[in-house]
Amino acid sequence: MKRQEHGRPQRATPARRRWNSFRRNRRGYWSLVIFLVLFVTSLFAEVLSNDKPLVIDYQGHLYFPLVKVYPETTFGGDFDTETDYRDPYILKKLHSAGNWVIFPPNPYSYDTINLDLDRPVPSPPTRENLLGTDDRGRDVLARLIYGFRISVLFGLALTAIGTLLGIVAGAVQGYFGGRVDLFFQRFIEIWGAMPELYLLIIFASIFKPSILLLLILLSMFGWMGLSDYVRAEFLKGRNMEYVKAARALGVGNLTIMYRHLLPNGMTPVITFLPFRMSGAILALTSLDFLGLGVPPSTPSLGELLAQGKANIEAWWLSISTFVVLVGTLILLIFIGEALREAFDPRKS
């Protein structure tokens, strides 16, 4: 316990107590550290895995292909089109006397096709392709790195949108109650009874598949589960003495909801975030596995699982994707369990 200069003990804030409780859960704390390291690393996927060099020193000039497109004539080629840095002729020019080039650790992007394979695709792991190639000759490691980033970003976006909609809907129901609550409850019952998968199939056949379309469709249904918890917290807090006092002083409804009731109702919201995110990642993977998700050229964990199912002898496709997907979900579940214990009032 910290002490101030005059000797009186300084009490820890609720946020500090919850953070200390979270850190005491070693499994959850280290799961958060590992997940953040993996996610932040995946944000630099272009630097880790790409078929374009990071830096080129050619005839005394520095070039950065990751941030600028250079024509082939820049490096002694014959065409004005974008340089193919895997072309043996260009590579010979770049490695000639006085020149040097630095490639990423994995010299393949998610859509790079290895044309130098000496065996049919999907090919097993080699020194060139550490986790093998898929059925089109694309590097599996590169597609896992990019696919993991897309899955986590999609999960974050879907969780944020669903959480915001759930908080707003639950707050309005719980605070105003009465007919407003009754109307919303009947609407949720009708809306929740709609066949979500069938709607996804219909929209996938009408519109061009995209991550934005998936985000909109899944957000339309992903808020209902959370709104029930927020509604219960607002129903419990709307009749508290401090809320009645705020109303008597003329404080507006929005101010009461935002400043007084929402902070007390955030416990279920925060504790459910990792579980909602894991559900979002699993939803995207499942839809991609069924062919209803992102476009075929987009790196996806579900698409790799579908390839593993279609090529059952290519064990490296299924095992590597399974390890990444299950490992991600386990980390998020451990984080969620630690958050739930940290926010449990019985263990405060």
C-alpha positions as CSV (number, residue, x, y, z in Angstrom):
1,M,0.0,0.0,0.0
2,K,1.4,3.3,-1.1
3,R,1.9,6.2,1.4
4,Q,1.7,9.9,0.8
5,E,4.3,12.3,2.1
6,H,2.3,13.2,5.3
7,G,2.1,9.5,6.1
8,R,-1.6,8.7,5.4
9,P,-2.2,5.6,3.3
10,Q,-3.2,6.1,-0.3
11,R,-6.0,3.8,-1.4
12,A,-5.8,2.2,-4.8
13,T,-8.4,3.2,-7.3
14,P,-10.9,0.6,-8.5
15,A,-9.2,0.5,-11.9
16,R,-5.8,-0.1,-10.3
17,R,-7.3,-2.9,-8.1
18,R,-8.8,-4.6,-11.1
19,W,-5.5,-4.3,-13.1
20,N,-3.6,-5.9,-10.1
21,S,-6.2,-8.6,-9.9
22,F,-5.8,-9.3,-13.7
23,R,-2.0,-9.4,-13.4
24,R,-2.2,-11.9,-10.6
25,N,-3.9,-14.3,-13.0
26,R,-0.7,-15.3,-14.7
27,R,-2.4,-17.3,-17.4
28,G,-4.6,-14.5,-18.5
29,Y,-1.9,-11.8,-18.2
30,W,0.6,-13.7,-20.3
31,S,-2.1,-14.6,-22.8
32,L,-2.7,-10.9,-23.3
33,V,1.0,-10.2,-23.7
34,I,1.4,-13.0,-26.3
35,F,-1.7,-12.0,-28.2
36,L,-0.6,-8.3,-28.3
37,V,2.9,-9.3,-29.5
38,L,1.4,-11.5,-32.3
39,F,-1.1,-8.9,-33.3
40,V,1.3,-6.0,-33.4
41,T,3.8,-8.1,-35.3
42,S,1.1,-9.0,-37.9
43,L,0.5,-5.3,-38.5
44,F,3.9,-5.3,-40.2
45,A,3.1,-8.3,-42.4
46,E,4.4,-6.5,-45.5
47,V,7.8,-6.1,-43.8
48,L,7.9,-9.7,-42.6
49,S,6.5,-11.5,-45.7
50,N,6.6,-9.9,-49.2
51,D,8.0,-10.6,-52.6
52,K,9.2,-7.0,-52.9
53,P,12.6,-6.0,-51.4
54,L,12.7,-3.8,-48.3
55,V,15.7,-1.7,-49.6
56,I,17.6,-1.7,-52.9
57,D,20.9,0.0,-53.5
58,Y,21.3,0.2,-57.2
59,Q,24.1,2.2,-58.8
60,G,24.5,4.4,-55.8
61,H,20.8,5.1,-55.3
62,L,18.5,3.8,-52.6
63,Y,15.0,2.4,-53.6
64,F,12.1,1.4,-51.3
65,P,9.8,-0.9,-53.3
66,L,7.3,-1.3,-50.4
67,V,6.3,2.4,-50.5
68,K,6.8,3.2,-54.2
69,V,6.3,1.4,-57.5
70,Y,9.4,1.3,-59.8
71,P,9.3,0.3,-63.5
72,E,11.6,-2.4,-64.7
73,T,13.7,0.1,-66.6
74,T,14.9,1.6,-63.3
75,F,17.0,-1.5,-62.7
76,G,18.2,-2.1,-66.2
77,G,15.2,-4.0,-67.5
78,D,13.4,-3.6,-70.9
79,F,9.9,-2.7,-70.0
80,D,8.1,0.2,-68.3
81,T,5.8,-2.1,-66.3
82,E,6.1,-2.7,-62.6
83,T,9.3,-4.6,-61.7
84,D,9.0,-8.3,-60.9
85,Y,11.6,-8.7,-58.3
86,R,11.5,-12.5,-58.6
87,D,12.5,-12.4,-62.2
88,P,16.0,-14.0,-62.5
89,Y,17.1,-11.4,-65.0
90,I,16.2,-8.5,-62.5
91,L,17.7,-10.4,-59.6
92,K,21.0,-10.7,-61.5
93,K,21.0,-7.0,-62.1
94,L,20.3,-6.2,-58.4
95,H,23.1,-8.5,-57.2
96,S,25.6,-7.3,-59.7
97,A,28.9,-5.7,-58.6
98,G,28.3,-2.6,-56.3
99,N,24.6,-3.3,-55.8
100,W,22.8,-5.0,-53.0
101,V,19.2,-5.8,-52.0
102,I,17.5,-6.8,-48.7
103,F,14.4,-9.0,-48.9
104,P,11.9,-9.6,-46.1
105,P,12.6,-12.7,-43.9
106,N,9.9,-14.6,-45.9
107,P,10.3,-13.5,-49.5
108,Y,6.6,-14.3,-50.5
109,S,3.5,-12.3,-50.3
110,Y,0.0,-13.8,-49.7
111,D,-0.7,-13.9,-53.5
112,T,2.8,-14.8,-54.7
113,I,2.9,-18.0,-56.8
114,N,6.1,-20.0,-56.6
115,L,6.8,-20.9,-60.2
116,D,10.0,-22.8,-59.4
117,L,8.4,-25.7,-57.7
118,D,9.7,-29.1,-58.7
119,R,6.7,-31.0,-57.5
120,P,2.9,-30.7,-57.9
121,V,0.9,-28.4,-55.7
122,P,0.1,-28.3,-52.9
123,S,3.7,-29.0,-52.1
124,P,5.1,-29.9,-48.7
125,P,7.3,-27.7,-46.5
126,T,10.8,-27.0,-47.9
127,R,13.5,-24.4,-47.2
128,E,11.9,-22.2,-49.8
129,N,8.4,-22.5,-48.4
130,L,8.7,-23.3,-44.7
131,L,5.0,-24.3,-44.3
132,G,4.6,-25.6,-47.9
133,T,2.3,-24.2,-50.6
134,D,-1.4,-24.3,-51.2
135,D,-3.2,-25.7,-54.2
136,R,-2.2,-22.7,-56.3
137,G,1.5,-22.6,-55.3
138,R,1.1,-19.8,-52.9
139,D,3.2,-19.7,-49.7
140,V,1.2,-21.0,-46.7
141,L,3.2,-19.1,-44.1
142,A,2.6,-15.8,-45.9
143,R,-1.2,-16.5,-46.1
144,L,-1.3,-17.4,-42.4
145,I,0.4,-14.1,-41.4
146,Y,-1.9,-12.0,-43.6
147,G,-4.9,-14.1,-42.7
148,F,-4.3,-13.8,-39.0
149,R,-4.1,-10.0,-39.3
150,I,-7.4,-9.8,-41.3
151,S,-9.1,-12.1,-38.8
152,V,-8.1,-10.1,-35.8
153,L,-8.9,-6.7,-37.4
154,F,-12.2,-8.1,-38.5
155,G,-12.9,-9.4,-35.0
156,L,-11.9,-6.0,-33.4
157,A,-14.2,-4.1,-35.8
158,L,-17.2,-6.4,-35.4
159,T,-16.7,-6.4,-31.6
160,A,-16.5,-2.6,-31.5
161,I,-19.6,-2.1,-33.6
162,G,-21.6,-4.8,-31.9
163,T,-20.6,-3.5,-28.5
164,L,-21.6,0.1,-29.4
165,L,-25.0,-1.0,-30.7
166,G,-25.6,-3.3,-27.8
167,I,-24.8,-0.6,-25.3
168,V,-27.1,2.0,-26.9
169,A,-30.0,-0.5,-27.3
170,G,-29.6,-1.9,-23.8
171,A,-29.2,1.6,-22.2
172,V,-32.4,2.9,-23.9
173,Q,-34.4,-0.1,-22.9
174,G,-33.2,-0.2,-19.3
175,Y,-33.3,3.5,-18.6
176,F,-36.7,4.4,-20.1
177,G,-38.4,1.0,-19.4
178,G,-42.2,0.8,-19.9
179,R,-43.4,0.9,-23.5
180,V,-40.0,1.6,-24.9
181,D,-38.6,-1.5,-23.2
182,L,-41.6,-3.6,-24.3
183,F,-41.3,-2.4,-27.9
184,F,-37.5,-3.2,-28.0
185,Q,-38.0,-6.6,-26.5
186,R,-40.6,-7.6,-29.1
187,F,-38.4,-6.2,-31.9
188,I,-35.4,-8.2,-30.6
189,E,-37.5,-11.4,-30.5
190,I,-38.6,-10.9,-34.1
191,W,-35.1,-9.8,-35.3
192,G,-33.4,-12.6,-33.5
193,A,-35.7,-15.2,-35.1
194,M,-34.5,-14.3,-38.6
195,P,-32.3,-16.9,-40.3
196,E,-28.9,-15.2,-40.3
197,L,-27.1,-17.9,-42.4
198,Y,-29.8,-17.8,-45.0
199,L,-29.6,-14.0,-45.2
200,L,-25.9,-14.3,-45.7
201,I,-26.3,-16.8,-48.5
202,I,-28.9,-14.5,-50.2
203,F,-26.7,-11.4,-49.9
204,A,-23.6,-13.3,-51.0
205,S,-25.4,-14.3,-54.2
206,I,-26.6,-10.7,-54.9
207,F,-23.6,-8.6,-53.9
208,K,-19.9,-9.1,-54.5
209,P,-18.4,-10.7,-51.4
210,S,-16.3,-8.3,-49.4
211,I,-15.2,-7.8,-45.8
212,L,-17.3,-4.6,-45.5
213,L,-20.5,-6.6,-46.5
214,L,-19.7,-9.3,-44.0
215,L,-19.1,-6.6,-41.3
216,I,-22.4,-4.9,-41.9
217,L,-24.4,-8.2,-42.0
218,L,-22.9,-9.7,-38.9
219,S,-23.2,-6.4,-37.0
220,M,-26.9,-6.4,-37.7
221,F,-27.3,-9.5,-35.5
222,G,-24.2,-9.3,-33.2
223,W,-25.5,-6.7,-30.7
224,M,-28.5,-8.5,-29.3
225,G,-26.7,-10.7,-26.8
226,L,-24.9,-7.8,-25.1
227,S,-27.9,-5.5,-25.0
228,D,-29.6,-7.9,-22.5
229,Y,-26.8,-7.4,-19.9
230,V,-26.7,-3.7,-20.4
231,R,-30.5,-3.5,-20.1
232,A,-30.4,-5.4,-16.8
233,E,-27.7,-3.1,-15.4
234,F,-29.7,0.1,-16.4
235,L,-32.9,-1.4,-15.0
236,K,-31.2,-2.0,-11.7
237,G,-29.6,1.5,-11.6
238,R,-32.4,3.7,-12.8
239,N,-34.1,3.7,-9.4
240,M,-31.0,4.3,-7.3
241,E,-31.0,7.3,-5.0
242,Y,-28.2,9.1,-6.9
243,V,-30.1,8.8,-10.2
244,K,-33.2,10.2,-8.6
245,A,-31.2,13.0,-7.1
246,A,-29.7,13.9,-10.5
247,R,-33.1,14.0,-12.0
248,A,-34.3,16.3,-9.2
249,L,-31.4,18.6,-9.9
250,G,-32.5,18.9,-13.6
251,V,-29.7,16.8,-15.1
252,G,-30.6,15.6,-18.6
253,N,-31.3,11.9,-19.4
254,L,-28.3,11.6,-21.7
255,T,-26.0,12.9,-19.0
256,I,-27.4,10.6,-16.4
257,M,-27.1,7.6,-18.8
258,Y,-23.5,8.5,-19.8
259,R,-22.0,9.8,-16.6
260,H,-23.8,7.8,-13.9
261,L,-25.3,4.6,-15.2
262,L,-23.0,3.6,-18.0
263,P,-19.8,3.3,-15.9
264,N,-21.6,1.0,-13.5
265,G,-22.9,-1.1,-16.3
266,M,-19.6,-1.5,-18.1
267,T,-18.6,-4.6,-16.1
268,P,-20.4,-7.2,-18.3
269,V,-19.4,-5.3,-21.4
270,I,-15.7,-5.4,-20.7
271,T,-15.7,-9.0,-19.4
272,F,-17.4,-10.2,-22.6
273,L,-15.2,-8.4,-25.1
274,P,-12.6,-11.2,-25.5
275,F,-15.4,-13.8,-25.9
276,R,-17.2,-11.7,-28.4
277,M,-14.0,-11.2,-30.4
278,S,-13.3,-14.9,-30.5
279,G,-16.8,-15.5,-31.7
280,A,-16.3,-12.9,-34.5
281,I,-13.0,-14.5,-35.6
282,L,-14.7,-17.9,-35.6
283,A,-17.7,-16.6,-37.6
284,L,-15.4,-15.1,-40.3
285,T,-13.4,-18.4,-40.5
286,S,-16.6,-20.5,-40.7
287,L,-18.1,-18.3,-43.5
288,D,-14.8,-18.4,-45.4
289,F,-14.7,-22.2,-45.1
290,L,-18.2,-22.3,-46.6
291,G,-17.3,-19.9,-49.4
292,L,-19.6,-17.2,-48.1
293,G,-16.9,-14.9,-46.7
294,V,-14.2,-12.7,-48.3
295,P,-13.2,-12.8,-52.0
296,P,-11.2,-15.9,-53.0
297,S,-7.9,-13.9,-53.5
298,T,-8.0,-12.6,-49.9
299,P,-5.9,-14.5,-47.4
300,S,-8.1,-16.3,-45.0
301,L,-7.9,-18.9,-42.3
302,G,-11.2,-20.4,-43.4
303,E,-10.1,-20.7,-47.0
304,L,-6.9,-22.5,-45.9
305,L,-9.0,-24.9,-43.9
306,A,-11.2,-25.5,-47.0
307,Q,-8.1,-26.3,-49.0
308,G,-7.0,-28.7,-46.3
309,K,-10.4,-30.5,-46.5
310,A,-10.2,-30.7,-50.3
311,N,-6.6,-31.9,-50.2
312,I,-6.6,-34.3,-47.2
313,E,-3.1,-35.6,-47.9
314,A,-1.7,-32.1,-47.6
315,W,-1.5,-32.2,-43.8
316,W,0.5,-29.0,-43.6
317,L,-2.5,-27.0,-44.7
318,S,-4.8,-28.2,-42.0
319,I,-2.4,-28.5,-39.1
320,S,-0.7,-25.1,-39.5
321,T,-4.1,-23.3,-39.9
322,F,-5.6,-25.3,-37.0
323,V,-2.7,-24.3,-34.7
324,V,-3.1,-20.6,-35.6
325,L,-6.9,-20.5,-35.2
326,V,-7.1,-22.6,-32.0
327,G,-4.1,-20.8,-30.5
328,T,-5.8,-17.4,-31.1
329,L,-9.1,-18.6,-29.6
330,I,-7.4,-20.1,-26.5
331,L,-5.5,-16.9,-25.9
332,L,-8.7,-14.8,-26.1
333,I,-10.6,-17.2,-23.8
334,F,-7.8,-17.1,-21.2
335,I,-7.9,-13.2,-21.4
336,G,-11.7,-13.3,-21.0
337,E,-11.5,-15.5,-17.9
338,A,-8.9,-13.3,-16.3
339,L,-11.1,-10.2,-17.0
340,R,-14.1,-11.9,-15.5
341,E,-12.3,-12.7,-12.3
342,A,-10.8,-9.2,-12.1
343,F,-14.3,-7.6,-12.4
344,D,-16.0,-10.1,-10.1
345,P,-17.3,-8.0,-7.1
346,R,-17.0,-11.1,-4.8
347,K,-13.3,-11.2,-5.4
348,S,-12.6,-7.4,-5.1
